[in-house]
Amino acid sequence: MDREEFETYLNANSRVVAIFRSQALAYQHSKNRQRPASKRWSETAVANAVDKMVSQFIDNVYDKLAQS
């Protein structure tokens, strides 16, 4: 099973990615509120940061399962 199949499997059979995405979004919004007003990220930048976190999470889980 390659990484894309693994991601599809996780999305179809588990809520872990959705839960992680929700928590990552809350984390990024919290972090963004702490920035000075002139340095705050747009919603697009926040969404991109969340997508990157989710991708790293899936890569990490996939790599750990591949090693075992």
N, C-alpha and C positions, 0 to 999 in steps of 0.2 A: 504494500500500500504506500503510495507516495504522499507527499505533504498535502496536495490539493484534495485527494480522496479522503485523507484523514480529516481535513477541515470540513468537508462536506458531511462526513460521517458524524462528526461532533455536532454540527449544526442540526442535523436531522434527528439525532438520537439523544441529545443531551442539552440541558439549558446552561451549561457551564460557560459557554462563550457569551451568551446573552447576559448572564449575571456579571461576568467579568467586564463586559463592555459597559454595563450600567454603572458599576463601581468605578471604572476608569473615567467615565464621563463626569461623575460626581467629583472625583479627585481633581481632574483637570479644571473644572469650573471653580472649585475651591482655590486651587492654585492661581487661577486667572484673576479671581477677586482680590487676591493679596498683592497683585502687581499694581504699580502706579497707573493711574488712568491713561496716561499717554503711552504706556507700554503694554496695555492689555491686548490680548489676542482676539482676532475675529472668531466668529463661530466656525468658520471654515478651518482656521488654524487649530482650534480646539478639536474639531472632528478629525483632522489629520493626525494629531497627536494621539488621540484615542485609537484610531486605526492602526497606528504604529505599535502601540502598546499591545493591542489584541494580536497583531501579527507576531510580535516577539513572544507572547504567551503561548500561542499555538506552536511556534517553532520550538520553544523550550520543552513543551509537553511531548511533541513528536520526537525530538532528539532523545529525551529520557526513555521513552518507550522503545525506540529503535535500539538503544544500547542494551536493554535488558533482554 
